[in-house]
Amino acid sequence: MKIIDLYIIRKFLGTFFFSLLMIIPVVVVFDLSEKMRDFIERKAPIKAIVFDYYFNFIPYLVNQFSPLFVFIAVIFFTSKMASNSEIVAILSGGVSFKRLLRPYLISAVILALLSYYLNNFLIPDANKERLAFEEIYYRNKFRNESHHIHRQINPSTYIYMTNYNVDMNMGIYFSVETFEDGELKYKLISDNIRWDSIKNTWEISNYVERFFEGSNETIVTGGKKDTIMNFTPDEFKRRSSFIETKNFFELNDLIEEEKFKGSSFVVDCEIEKQKRAAYPFATFVLTIIGVSLSSRKVRGGIGLHIGMGLLISFSYILFMQVSSTFAKNSGVPAMVAVWIPNVLYSILALYLLKKAPK
């Protein structure tokens, strides 16, 4: 590794972390001004605001906007090198543009690995405290708005309820079906099912049970019945942000669990998993785009390059959010939806790399 490599790596990483230190206080101030009224009304302790919320909010914020910060860092110091004719001097000295990219890619590897670690291990743990704080001092009370809830609770048993009331821990118009070798063997229909927190059992009200044995059918009715089933009220009380508290291994286990249950929540889990890999990869894509754009000396100088950089980086973040919505609402596979921005911007990166000064 030559002196020029160390120089570029130091400039890249130094500008990246310096931009973070400059932007984070501004974002925190705006966030605090927006939420201050809720904190005061709900009497949030200052210690909890600082340590439970903002100390855990900052890593989440940094990682969410890391593509933007990477792009700004590359654009800023590379444009400055180009305006000082340093890029021209390097290329005139016999260094190829591909060789010039090496220290940039080394820096991108460092930031991508850091982002991957934050995404999959550090931030999920931080989110547990942050989201718990928001639940108490900021968010409105959770309401389960899902209707026609279907779940598989074991290999042969399926449940259904029209909706679930989280305040009363009650499922409305509840039913259970058990199959053996593809044949219906048992079916229960009831007005509702309620969780008994003292007994840790489900109480079924106004039920009808039907037992099937070949061509014979037995019907049993009753007013109330306590039973144990392989699901808990907590499964119906969690927000979609719940998946942000799962680390890499826990998220994979959750995906398998939700697939087994046939839950629609599996789409959100898949999107979260793909995003955790797509954002670190974007570091490489945006680094190449940034170098290719800003290595040419132009009349507009740094201002023009920064303007183009902000436009591309913000469009990438916006595109990532829009494409994730496709997976939720149109049935597009999560991997395809989340990785579309990286694929398209990779094509743009290769085109700009081809047009870059040699």
Wavefront OBJ file of the C-alpha trace (Angstrom):
o trace
v 0.000 0.000 0.000
v 1.479 3.299 -1.152
v 1.383 6.754 0.388
v -1.364 7.850 -2.015
v -3.506 4.892 -0.884
v -3.172 5.822 2.778
v -3.835 9.456 1.891
v -7.122 8.648 0.107
v -8.251 6.155 2.785
v -7.571 8.711 5.515
v -9.438 11.383 3.558
v -12.384 9.075 2.818
v -12.889 7.763 6.347
v -12.056 11.095 7.957
v -14.576 13.003 5.829
v -17.221 10.288 6.383
v -17.006 10.365 10.175
v -16.628 14.144 10.251
v -19.850 14.527 8.214
v -21.588 12.225 10.702
v -20.433 14.355 13.631
v -21.728 17.459 11.878
v -25.127 16.079 10.812
v -26.105 14.009 13.861
v -26.514 16.933 16.332
v -28.704 18.767 13.805
v -30.972 15.746 13.297
v -31.169 15.100 17.047
v -32.217 18.713 17.684
v -34.971 18.513 15.046
v -36.142 15.148 16.400
v -36.186 16.456 19.969
v -38.142 19.578 18.985
v -40.732 17.386 17.274
v -41.153 15.007 20.209
v -40.585 17.361 23.129
v -44.301 17.940 23.700
v -44.976 14.197 24.003
v -42.008 13.754 26.342
v -43.281 16.542 28.609
v -46.921 15.372 28.587
v -45.917 11.798 29.422
v -43.284 12.906 31.954
v -40.331 11.163 30.356
v -37.260 11.321 32.647
v -34.296 13.238 31.204
v -32.016 10.279 31.928
v -34.295 7.978 29.919
v -34.486 10.475 27.045
v -30.703 10.733 26.826
v -29.573 7.173 27.540
v -32.530 4.940 26.631
v -33.642 6.852 23.564
v -30.989 9.052 21.936
v -27.977 6.864 22.727
v -29.804 4.071 20.920
v -31.379 6.314 18.273
v -28.050 7.654 16.970
v -26.658 4.268 15.725
v -30.020 3.612 14.042
v -29.943 7.053 12.407
v -26.324 6.703 11.262
v -26.977 3.372 9.621
v -30.190 4.516 7.912
v -28.416 7.397 6.177
v -24.986 5.803 5.747
v -25.354 5.690 1.919
v -25.909 9.454 1.946
v -22.914 10.091 4.189
v -20.682 7.803 2.113
v -21.654 9.608 -1.063
v -21.147 13.069 0.441
v -17.721 12.058 1.769
v -16.546 10.692 -1.583
v -17.926 13.622 -3.561
v -16.516 16.248 -1.200
v -12.879 15.210 -0.882
v -12.544 13.816 -4.432
v -13.931 17.043 -5.919
v -11.450 18.973 -3.844
v -8.619 16.760 -5.127
v -9.848 17.272 -8.695
v -10.103 21.061 -8.315
v -6.518 21.108 -6.960
v -5.432 19.046 -10.024
v -4.328 16.178 -7.772
v -6.373 13.627 -9.771
v -4.784 14.868 -13.009
v -1.317 14.571 -11.481
v -1.994 11.013 -10.280
v -3.282 9.868 -13.678
v -0.472 11.670 -15.511
v 2.024 9.846 -13.340
v 1.013 6.540 -14.930
v -1.551 5.406 -12.355
v -4.632 3.937 -14.022
v -8.108 4.946 -12.926
v -8.789 1.364 -11.805
v -5.674 1.508 -9.632
v -6.892 4.828 -8.242
v -10.106 3.089 -7.178
v -8.266 0.632 -4.916
v -8.070 2.842 -1.765
v -11.686 3.894 -2.309
v -12.813 0.269 -2.416
v -10.716 -0.600 0.649
v -12.461 2.197 2.530
v -15.821 0.992 1.183
v -15.076 -2.524 2.496
v -14.374 -1.117 5.971
v -17.614 0.898 5.989
v -19.679 -1.929 4.485
v -18.470 -4.401 7.141
v -19.197 -1.835 9.849
v -22.683 -1.249 8.416
v -23.353 -4.998 8.209
v -22.328 -5.479 11.836
v -24.459 -2.541 12.962
v -27.452 -3.768 10.958
v -27.397 -7.334 12.186
v -26.035 -7.218 15.717
v -25.526 -3.858 17.439
v -28.578 -1.903 16.250
v -31.153 -4.676 16.993
v -30.041 -4.662 20.638
v -30.146 -0.855 20.729
v -33.604 -0.881 19.139
v -35.014 -2.931 22.011
v -34.444 -0.060 24.438
v -35.330 2.652 21.907
v -38.651 1.086 20.883
v -39.525 0.264 24.496
v -38.989 3.940 25.354
v -41.139 5.073 22.387
v -43.918 2.711 23.432
v -44.140 4.358 26.853
v -43.375 8.005 26.170
v -44.123 8.694 22.508
v -46.294 6.279 20.521
v -50.077 6.056 20.706
v -51.540 2.891 22.138
v -51.235 -0.033 19.746
v -54.346 -1.271 17.947
v -54.339 -4.523 16.009
v -56.096 -3.595 12.773
v -55.638 -6.980 11.096
v -58.777 -8.782 9.976
v -59.402 -12.422 9.033
v -56.373 -13.728 10.905
v -55.252 -17.222 9.852
v -52.470 -19.096 11.665
v -50.996 -22.585 11.676
v -50.099 -23.428 15.272
v -48.756 -26.946 14.678
v -48.331 -29.259 11.654
v -51.990 -30.375 11.711
v -53.885 -27.535 13.428
v -55.079 -24.199 12.024
v -56.837 -21.315 13.771
v -58.905 -18.392 12.514
v -60.424 -15.241 14.027
v -62.014 -12.219 12.375
v -59.955 -9.775 14.470
v -58.133 -9.465 17.796
v -58.825 -6.849 20.493
v -55.535 -6.161 22.286
v -57.183 -4.226 25.142
v -59.408 -7.163 26.088
v -56.994 -9.903 24.919
v -59.895 -11.324 22.938
v -60.217 -12.896 19.500
v -63.643 -12.539 17.846
v -65.408 -15.419 16.041
v -62.679 -17.946 16.728
v -62.340 -21.376 15.100
v -59.914 -24.333 15.164
v -59.466 -27.076 12.578
v -57.370 -30.238 12.927
v -56.468 -32.456 9.966
v -55.017 -35.948 9.688
v -53.782 -37.224 6.310
v -55.615 -34.402 4.597
v -58.964 -35.182 6.256
v -60.776 -32.910 8.710
v -60.922 -34.646 12.092
v -61.911 -31.858 14.457
v -63.487 -28.396 14.191
v -64.382 -25.874 16.866
v -66.401 -22.708 16.306
v -66.926 -20.117 19.056
v -68.063 -16.544 19.605
v -64.723 -15.500 21.053
v -61.538 -16.599 22.765
v -60.034 -14.657 25.666
v -56.640 -14.928 27.379
v -56.749 -15.627 31.125
v -53.546 -14.073 32.477
v -53.994 -15.718 35.895
v -54.337 -19.280 34.625
v -52.206 -18.669 31.492
v -54.867 -20.410 29.413
v -57.336 -19.466 26.686
v -61.008 -19.283 27.643
v -63.370 -20.202 24.780
v -66.964 -18.951 25.002
v -70.155 -20.285 23.382
v -68.485 -22.998 21.377
v -69.519 -25.885 19.157
v -67.145 -28.837 18.730
v -67.449 -31.317 15.875
v -65.540 -34.616 15.911
v -65.276 -36.561 12.640
v -64.608 -40.299 12.500
v -65.170 -41.612 8.993
v -68.813 -40.971 8.148
v -69.703 -40.440 11.806
v -69.888 -36.988 13.392
v -70.176 -36.059 17.066
v -71.258 -32.575 18.143
v -70.516 -31.087 21.562
v -71.633 -27.620 22.684
v -70.752 -25.576 25.745
v -70.711 -22.144 27.320
v -67.085 -21.870 28.448
v -63.974 -23.963 28.145
v -60.345 -23.441 29.210
v -57.638 -24.756 26.908
v -53.924 -24.404 26.146
v -52.902 -23.578 22.574
v -49.603 -23.003 20.846
v -49.878 -19.209 20.557
v -49.884 -16.264 22.975
v -51.472 -12.781 23.102
v -48.055 -11.174 22.501
v -48.163 -12.347 18.892
v -51.092 -9.997 18.230
v -49.734 -7.002 20.165
v -46.504 -6.274 18.336
v -45.884 -3.544 15.804
v -44.075 -4.204 12.535
v -41.025 -2.430 14.036
v -40.712 -5.479 16.302
v -38.493 -7.120 13.661
v -35.930 -4.333 14.088
v -35.086 -5.774 17.521
v -34.001 -9.139 16.081
v -30.356 -9.837 15.358
v -29.205 -11.897 12.368
v -29.868 -15.300 13.918
v -33.100 -14.304 15.661
v -34.445 -12.807 12.427
v -33.802 -16.036 10.518
v -35.578 -18.025 13.233
v -38.491 -15.561 13.147
v -38.820 -15.927 9.371
v -39.016 -19.718 9.656
v -41.552 -19.417 12.473
v -43.768 -16.987 10.527
v -43.566 -19.126 7.374
v -44.736 -22.137 9.365
v -47.682 -20.153 10.711
v -48.577 -18.858 7.252
v -48.420 -15.298 8.578
v -48.406 -12.288 6.244
v -45.844 -10.806 8.643
v -43.185 -12.922 6.929
v -43.020 -10.349 4.090
v -41.896 -7.624 6.515
v -39.293 -9.989 7.965
v -37.936 -10.859 4.525
v -37.715 -7.179 3.564
v -35.817 -6.388 6.763
v -33.387 -9.252 6.120
v -32.694 -8.150 2.549
v -32.273 -4.499 3.543
v -29.608 -5.452 6.058
v -27.520 -6.849 3.190
v -28.511 -4.327 0.501
v -27.484 -1.196 2.435
v -23.865 -2.328 3.023
v -23.593 -3.332 -0.659
v -24.788 0.143 -1.641
v -21.577 1.485 -0.097
v -19.596 0.035 -3.013
v -22.071 1.213 -5.658
v -22.288 4.780 -4.387
v -18.525 4.967 -3.854
v -17.866 4.101 -7.514
v -20.529 6.569 -8.679
v -19.077 9.282 -6.441
v -15.499 8.803 -7.645
v -16.557 8.650 -11.294
v -18.577 11.871 -11.009
v -16.211 13.978 -8.943
v -12.812 12.963 -10.338
v -13.270 15.224 -13.371
v -12.407 18.902 -12.958
v -15.381 21.049 -14.022
v -16.285 24.725 -13.924
v -18.946 24.222 -11.265
v -16.330 22.746 -8.959
v -17.247 21.183 -5.634
v -20.699 22.803 -5.553
v -21.830 21.118 -8.771
v -20.489 17.741 -7.670
v -22.119 17.967 -4.230
v -25.442 18.955 -5.833
v -25.327 15.946 -8.168
v -24.236 13.742 -5.302
v -27.126 14.772 -3.069
v -29.595 14.236 -5.907
v -28.331 10.712 -6.615
v -28.028 9.670 -2.958
v -31.494 10.969 -2.022
v -32.989 9.319 -5.116
v -31.358 6.035 -4.062
v -32.830 6.210 -0.537
v -36.247 7.146 -1.947
v -36.086 4.346 -4.520
v -35.198 1.850 -1.784
v -38.272 2.836 0.233
v -40.594 2.723 -2.791
v -39.308 -0.644 -3.992
v -39.825 -2.133 -0.506
v -43.467 -1.055 -0.716
v -43.832 -3.156 -3.873
v -42.977 -6.282 -1.892
v -45.638 -5.476 0.718
v -48.484 -4.472 -1.580
v -47.958 -6.163 -4.941
v -46.546 -9.574 -4.085
v -43.089 -8.903 -5.563
v -40.492 -11.165 -3.829
v -38.640 -9.280 -1.101
v -35.206 -10.039 -2.576
v -36.204 -8.675 -5.992
v -37.876 -5.539 -4.622
v -35.091 -4.591 -2.206
v -32.213 -5.276 -4.617
v -33.710 -3.485 -7.664
v -32.176 -0.103 -6.638
v -28.727 -1.678 -6.205
v -28.950 -3.386 -9.605
v -30.028 -0.223 -11.441
v -27.512 1.997 -9.671
v -24.788 -0.603 -10.319
v -25.503 -0.211 -14.036
v -25.240 3.565 -13.610
v -21.960 3.096 -11.712
v -20.465 0.990 -14.529
v -21.545 3.561 -17.120
v -20.019 6.470 -15.180
v -16.892 4.416 -14.539
v -16.524 3.915 -18.270
v -16.897 7.668 -18.878
v -14.555 8.680 -16.045
v -11.231 10.413 -16.953
v -8.496 7.898 -17.689
l 1 2 3 4 5 6 7 8 9 10 11 12 13 14 15 16 17 18 19 20 21 22 23 24 25 26 27 28 29 30 31 32 33 34 35 36 37 38 39 40 41 42 43 44 45 46 47 48 49 50 51 52 53 54 55 56 57 58 59 60 61 62 63 64 65 66 67 68 69 70 71 72 73 74 75 76 77 78 79 80 81 82 83 84 85 86 87 88 89 90 91 92 93 94 95 96 97 98 99 100 101 102 103 104 105 106 107 108 109 110 111 112 113 114 115 116 117 118 119 120 121 122 123 124 125 126 127 128 129 130 131 132 133 134 135 136 137 138 139 140 141 142 143 144 145 146 147 148 149 150 151 152 153 154 155 156 157 158 159 160 161 162 163 164 165 166 167 168 169 170 171 172 173 174 175 176 177 178 179 180 181 182 183 184 185 186 187 188 189 190 191 192 193 194 195 196 197 198 199 200 201 202 203 204 205 206 207 208 209 210 211 212 213 214 215 216 217 218 219 220 221 222 223 224 225 226 227 228 229 230 231 232 233 234 235 236 237 238 239 240 241 242 243 244 245 246 247 248 249 250 251 252 253 254 255 256 257 258 259 260 261 262 263 264 265 266 267 268 269 270 271 272 273 274 275 276 277 278 279 280 281 282 283 284 285 286 287 288 289 290 291 292 293 294 295 296 297 298 299 300 301 302 303 304 305 306 307 308 309 310 311 312 313 314 315 316 317 318 319 320 321 322 323 324 325 326 327 328 329 330 331 332 333 334 335 336 337 338 339 340 341 342 343 344 345 346 347 348 349 350 351 352 353 354 355 356 357 358
